[in-house]
Amino acid sequence: MFYSFTETIDPSTFGTHILTTWIDFPSDVNPSNDSTSYTFTNYPPLNTPPGNLIPASGTTGLENQVSLSWSPVTNAASYKLFIGQYGKRNPCHT
């Protein structure tokens, strides 16, 4: 069974939101299972990608031990780093 709610929500505000639904069934002997909740977070867009990449993109002839660095992005919770072979589709390591 599917039900379409007439009420709407506006989750456009950045932050964590919780959506809770429940039923009201007066003769229900077990009201503890009458609701469900869903929590989600709306993050602000990242307007500026990381900068000052070291080593620069396309650098060749590097030593086996390479230190990687970049400028932080405001409000970034984490970063993902993919290292791959040029011309290959999938990264070798993450």
KEDREN-546451 format. One record per atom (N, C-alpha, C): residue number from 1; atom name; y, z, x. Coordinates in nm, 2 decimals, always signed. Layout:
! residues N
KOLZA NUM CA Y Z X
...
***
This chain:
! residues 94
KOLZA 1 N -0.12 +0.00 +0.08
KOLZA 1 CA +0.00 +0.00 +0.00
KOLZA 1 C +0.12 +0.00 +0.09
KOLZA 2 N +0.22 -0.08 +0.05
KOLZA 2 CA +0.35 -0.09 +0.12
KOLZA 2 C +0.46 -0.05 +0.03
KOLZA 3 N +0.56 +0.01 +0.08
KOLZA 3 CA +0.67 +0.05 +0.00
KOLZA 3 C +0.80 +0.01 +0.08
KOLZA 4 N +0.89 -0.06 +0.01
KOLZA 4 CA +1.02 -0.09 +0.07
KOLZA 4 C +1.12 +0.01 +0.03
KOLZA 5 N +1.18 +0.08 +0.12
KOLZA 5 CA +1.28 +0.18 +0.09
KOLZA 5 C +1.42 +0.11 +0.05
KOLZA 6 N +1.49 +0.17 -0.04
KOLZA 6 CA +1.62 +0.12 -0.08
KOLZA 6 C +1.73 +0.17 +0.01
KOLZA 7 N +1.71 +0.29 +0.07
KOLZA 7 CA +1.80 +0.35 +0.16
KOLZA 7 C +1.79 +0.28 +0.29
KOLZA 8 N +1.90 +0.27 +0.36
KOLZA 8 CA +1.91 +0.20 +0.49
KOLZA 8 C +1.96 +0.31 +0.60
KOLZA 9 N +1.93 +0.27 +0.72
KOLZA 9 CA +1.98 +0.36 +0.83
KOLZA 9 C +2.06 +0.27 +0.93
KOLZA 10 N +2.15 +0.34 +1.00
KOLZA 10 CA +2.23 +0.27 +1.10
KOLZA 10 C +2.20 +0.33 +1.24
KOLZA 11 N +2.10 +0.28 +1.31
KOLZA 11 CA +2.07 +0.34 +1.44
KOLZA 11 C +2.15 +0.28 +1.56
KOLZA 12 N +2.27 +0.22 +1.53
KOLZA 12 CA +2.35 +0.16 +1.63
KOLZA 12 C +2.42 +0.25 +1.73
KOLZA 13 N +2.43 +0.38 +1.69
KOLZA 13 CA +2.48 +0.48 +1.78
KOLZA 13 C +2.38 +0.50 +1.90
KOLZA 14 N +2.44 +0.50 +2.02
KOLZA 14 CA +2.35 +0.53 +2.13
KOLZA 14 C +2.30 +0.67 +2.13
KOLZA 15 N +2.17 +0.69 +2.16
KOLZA 15 CA +2.11 +0.82 +2.16
KOLZA 15 C +1.98 +0.82 +2.09
KOLZA 16 N +1.92 +0.93 +2.08
KOLZA 16 CA +1.79 +0.95 +2.02
KOLZA 16 C +1.80 +0.97 +1.87
KOLZA 17 N +1.72 +0.90 +1.79
KOLZA 17 CA +1.72 +0.91 +1.65
KOLZA 17 C +1.58 +0.95 +1.60
KOLZA 18 N +1.58 +1.01 +1.48
KOLZA 18 CA +1.45 +1.05 +1.42
KOLZA 18 C +1.45 +1.00 +1.28
KOLZA 19 N +1.35 +0.93 +1.24
KOLZA 19 CA +1.33 +0.88 +1.10
KOLZA 19 C +1.21 +0.95 +1.04
KOLZA 20 N +1.24 +1.03 +0.94
KOLZA 20 CA +1.13 +1.10 +0.87
KOLZA 20 C +1.12 +1.06 +0.73
KOLZA 21 N +1.00 +1.04 +0.68
KOLZA 21 CA +0.97 +1.00 +0.54
KOLZA 21 C +0.87 +1.10 +0.49
KOLZA 22 N +0.88 +1.13 +0.36
KOLZA 22 CA +0.78 +1.22 +0.30
KOLZA 22 C +0.77 +1.18 +0.15
KOLZA 23 N +0.67 +1.24 +0.09
KOLZA 23 CA +0.65 +1.22 -0.05
KOLZA 23 C +0.66 +1.36 -0.12
KOLZA 24 N +0.70 +1.35 -0.25
KOLZA 24 CA +0.71 +1.47 -0.33
KOLZA 24 C +0.60 +1.46 -0.44
KOLZA 25 N +0.49 +1.53 -0.43
KOLZA 25 CA +0.38 +1.52 -0.52
KOLZA 25 C +0.35 +1.66 -0.57
KOLZA 26 N +0.41 +1.71 -0.68
KOLZA 26 CA +0.40 +1.85 -0.72
KOLZA 26 C +0.26 +1.91 -0.73
KOLZA 27 N +0.16 +1.83 -0.76
KOLZA 27 CA +0.02 +1.89 -0.77
KOLZA 27 C -0.06 +1.87 -0.65
KOLZA 28 N +0.01 +1.84 -0.54
KOLZA 28 CA -0.06 +1.82 -0.41
KOLZA 28 C -0.10 +1.96 -0.36
KOLZA 29 N -0.23 +1.97 -0.33
KOLZA 29 CA -0.28 +2.10 -0.28
KOLZA 29 C -0.27 +2.11 -0.12
KOLZA 30 N -0.23 +2.00 -0.06
KOLZA 30 CA -0.22 +2.01 +0.09
KOLZA 30 C -0.09 +1.94 +0.13
KOLZA 31 N +0.03 +2.00 +0.11
KOLZA 31 CA +0.15 +1.94 +0.14
KOLZA 31 C +0.18 +1.92 +0.29
KOLZA 32 N +0.10 +1.97 +0.38
KOLZA 32 CA +0.12 +1.96 +0.52
KOLZA 32 C +0.10 +1.82 +0.57
KOLZA 33 N +0.04 +1.73 +0.50
KOLZA 33 CA +0.02 +1.59 +0.54
KOLZA 33 C +0.11 +1.49 +0.46
KOLZA 34 N +0.22 +1.54 +0.41
KOLZA 34 CA +0.30 +1.46 +0.32
KOLZA 34 C +0.42 +1.39 +0.39
KOLZA 35 N +0.43 +1.41 +0.52
KOLZA 35 CA +0.54 +1.35 +0.59
KOLZA 35 C +0.50 +1.29 +0.72
KOLZA 36 N +0.58 +1.20 +0.77
KOLZA 36 CA +0.56 +1.14 +0.90
KOLZA 36 C +0.70 +1.12 +0.96
KOLZA 37 N +0.71 +1.12 +1.09
KOLZA 37 CA +0.83 +1.10 +1.17
KOLZA 37 C +0.81 +1.00 +1.28
KOLZA 38 N +0.92 +0.93 +1.31
KOLZA 38 CA +0.92 +0.84 +1.42
KOLZA 38 C +1.05 +0.86 +1.50
KOLZA 39 N +1.04 +0.89 +1.63
KOLZA 39 CA +1.16 +0.91 +1.71
KOLZA 39 C +1.18 +0.79 +1.80
KOLZA 40 N +1.30 +0.74 +1.81
KOLZA 40 CA +1.33 +0.63 +1.90
KOLZA 40 C +1.47 +0.65 +1.96
KOLZA 41 N +1.49 +0.58 +2.07
KOLZA 41 CA +1.62 +0.59 +2.15
KOLZA 41 C +1.68 +0.46 +2.16
KOLZA 42 N +1.81 +0.45 +2.13
KOLZA 42 CA +1.89 +0.33 +2.14
KOLZA 42 C +1.98 +0.35 +2.27
KOLZA 43 N +1.95 +0.28 +2.37
KOLZA 43 CA +2.02 +0.29 +2.50
KOLZA 43 C +2.13 +0.19 +2.51
KOLZA 44 N +2.24 +0.22 +2.57
KOLZA 44 CA +2.35 +0.13 +2.59
KOLZA 44 C +2.31 +0.01 +2.68
KOLZA 45 N +2.36 -0.11 +2.66
KOLZA 45 CA +2.32 -0.22 +2.74
KOLZA 45 C +2.37 -0.20 +2.89
KOLZA 46 N +2.29 -0.25 +2.98
KOLZA 46 CA +2.33 -0.25 +3.12
KOLZA 46 C +2.42 -0.37 +3.15
KOLZA 47 N +2.55 -0.35 +3.16
KOLZA 47 CA +2.64 -0.46 +3.18
KOLZA 47 C +2.64 -0.51 +3.32
KOLZA 48 N +2.60 -0.43 +3.42
KOLZA 48 CA +2.61 -0.47 +3.56
KOLZA 48 C +2.47 -0.45 +3.62
KOLZA 49 N +2.41 -0.55 +3.67
KOLZA 49 CA +2.29 -0.54 +3.74
KOLZA 49 C +2.31 -0.47 +3.87
KOLZA 50 N +2.20 -0.42 +3.93
KOLZA 50 CA +2.21 -0.35 +4.07
KOLZA 50 C +2.28 -0.45 +4.17
KOLZA 51 N +2.36 -0.40 +4.25
KOLZA 51 CA +2.43 -0.49 +4.35
KOLZA 51 C +2.40 -0.45 +4.49
KOLZA 52 N +2.46 -0.51 +4.59
KOLZA 52 CA +2.45 -0.48 +4.73
KOLZA 52 C +2.30 -0.47 +4.77
KOLZA 53 N +2.22 -0.57 +4.73
KOLZA 53 CA +2.08 -0.57 +4.76
KOLZA 53 C +2.06 -0.58 +4.91
KOLZA 54 N +1.98 -0.50 +4.97
KOLZA 54 CA +1.95 -0.50 +5.11
KOLZA 54 C +1.80 -0.49 +5.12
KOLZA 55 N +1.73 -0.59 +5.18
KOLZA 55 CA +1.78 -0.71 +5.24
KOLZA 55 C +1.83 -0.81 +5.13
KOLZA 56 N +1.91 -0.90 +5.16
KOLZA 56 CA +1.96 -1.00 +5.06
KOLZA 56 C +1.85 -1.09 +5.02
KOLZA 57 N +1.86 -1.14 +4.90
KOLZA 57 CA +1.76 -1.23 +4.84
KOLZA 57 C +1.75 -1.35 +4.93
KOLZA 58 N +1.63 -1.39 +4.96
KOLZA 58 CA +1.60 -1.51 +5.05
KOLZA 58 C +1.59 -1.48 +5.19
KOLZA 59 N +1.61 -1.35 +5.24
KOLZA 59 CA +1.60 -1.32 +5.38
KOLZA 59 C +1.46 -1.34 +5.43
KOLZA 60 N +1.45 -1.40 +5.55
KOLZA 60 CA +1.32 -1.42 +5.60
KOLZA 60 C +1.31 -1.36 +5.74
KOLZA 61 N +1.19 -1.35 +5.80
KOLZA 61 CA +1.17 -1.30 +5.93
KOLZA 61 C +1.19 -1.15 +5.94
KOLZA 62 N +1.16 -1.08 +5.84
KOLZA 62 CA +1.18 -0.93 +5.84
KOLZA 62 C +1.06 -0.86 +5.91
KOLZA 63 N +1.09 -0.74 +5.96
KOLZA 63 CA +0.98 -0.66 +6.02
KOLZA 63 C +0.88 -0.62 +5.91
KOLZA 64 N +0.77 -0.56 +5.95
KOLZA 64 CA +0.67 -0.51 +5.86
KOLZA 64 C +0.72 -0.39 +5.78
KOLZA 65 N +0.81 -0.31 +5.85
KOLZA 65 CA +0.87 -0.19 +5.78
KOLZA 65 C +1.01 -0.23 +5.73
KOLZA 66 N +1.03 -0.24 +5.60
KOLZA 66 CA +1.16 -0.28 +5.55
KOLZA 66 C +1.21 -0.17 +5.46
KOLZA 67 N +1.33 -0.13 +5.47
KOLZA 67 CA +1.40 -0.03 +5.38
KOLZA 67 C +1.47 -0.11 +5.28
KOLZA 68 N +1.45 -0.08 +5.15
KOLZA 68 CA +1.52 -0.15 +5.04
KOLZA 68 C +1.63 -0.05 +4.99
KOLZA 69 N +1.74 -0.11 +4.95
KOLZA 69 CA +1.85 -0.03 +4.89
KOLZA 69 C +1.93 -0.12 +4.80
KOLZA 70 N +2.00 -0.05 +4.70
KOLZA 70 CA +2.09 -0.12 +4.61
KOLZA 70 C +2.19 -0.02 +4.55
KOLZA 71 N +2.30 -0.07 +4.50
KOLZA 71 CA +2.40 +0.01 +4.43
KOLZA 71 C +2.34 +0.06 +4.30
KOLZA 72 N +2.36 +0.19 +4.26
KOLZA 72 CA +2.31 +0.24 +4.13
KOLZA 72 C +2.38 +0.17 +4.02
KOLZA 73 N +2.32 +0.17 +3.90
KOLZA 73 CA +2.37 +0.12 +3.78
KOLZA 73 C +2.40 +0.24 +3.69
KOLZA 74 N +2.52 +0.25 +3.63
KOLZA 74 CA +2.56 +0.36 +3.55
KOLZA 74 C +2.46 +0.38 +3.43
KOLZA 75 N +2.42 +0.50 +3.41
KOLZA 75 CA +2.33 +0.53 +3.29
KOLZA 75 C +2.19 +0.48 +3.31
KOLZA 76 N +2.15 +0.42 +3.42
KOLZA 76 CA +2.01 +0.38 +3.44
KOLZA 76 C +1.92 +0.50 +3.46
KOLZA 77 N +1.81 +0.50 +3.39
KOLZA 77 CA +1.72 +0.62 +3.40
KOLZA 77 C +1.62 +0.59 +3.51
KOLZA 78 N +1.59 +0.47 +3.54
KOLZA 78 CA +1.49 +0.44 +3.64
KOLZA 78 C +1.51 +0.29 +3.68
KOLZA 79 N +1.44 +0.25 +3.78
KOLZA 79 CA +1.44 +0.11 +3.83
KOLZA 79 C +1.30 +0.07 +3.85
KOLZA 80 N +1.27 -0.06 +3.83
KOLZA 80 CA +1.14 -0.12 +3.86
KOLZA 80 C +1.16 -0.22 +3.97
KOLZA 81 N +1.07 -0.21 +4.07
KOLZA 81 CA +1.08 -0.30 +4.18
KOLZA 81 C +0.95 -0.39 +4.19
KOLZA 82 N +0.97 -0.52 +4.19
KOLZA 82 CA +0.86 -0.61 +4.19
KOLZA 82 C +0.87 -0.69 +4.33
KOLZA 83 N +0.77 -0.68 +4.40
KOLZA 83 CA +0.76 -0.76 +4.53
KOLZA 83 C +0.66 -0.86 +4.52
KOLZA 84 N +0.70 -0.99 +4.54
KOLZA 84 CA +0.61 -1.10 +4.53
KOLZA 84 C +0.63 -1.20 +4.64
KOLZA 85 N +0.54 -1.29 +4.64
KOLZA 85 CA +0.55 -1.40 +4.74
KOLZA 85 C +0.63 -1.52 +4.67
KOLZA 86 N +0.72 -1.57 +4.75
KOLZA 86 CA +0.81 -1.67 +4.70
KOLZA 86 C +0.73 -1.79 +4.64
KOLZA 87 N +0.76 -1.84 +4.53
KOLZA 87 CA +0.69 -1.95 +4.47
KOLZA 87 C +0.57 -1.91 +4.38
KOLZA 88 N +0.53 -1.78 +4.39
KOLZA 88 CA +0.42 -1.73 +4.31
KOLZA 88 C +0.48 -1.68 +4.18
KOLZA 89 N +0.40 -1.68 +4.07
KOLZA 89 CA +0.45 -1.64 +3.94
KOLZA 89 C +0.45 -1.49 +3.93
KOLZA 90 N +0.34 -1.42 +3.97
KOLZA 90 CA +0.33 -1.28 +3.95
KOLZA 90 C +0.35 -1.20 +4.07
KOLZA 91 N +0.42 -1.08 +4.06
KOLZA 91 CA +0.44 -1.00 +4.18
KOLZA 91 C +0.31 -0.95 +4.24
KOLZA 92 N +0.32 -0.92 +4.37
KOLZA 92 CA +0.20 -0.87 +4.44
KOLZA 92 C +0.19 -0.72 +4.41
KOLZA 93 N +0.30 -0.65 +4.41
KOLZA 93 CA +0.30 -0.50 +4.40
KOLZA 93 C +0.41 -0.46 +4.31
KOLZA 94 N +0.40 -0.34 +4.25
KOLZA 94 CA +0.51 -0.29 +4.17
KOLZA 94 C +0.53 -0.14 +4.20
***
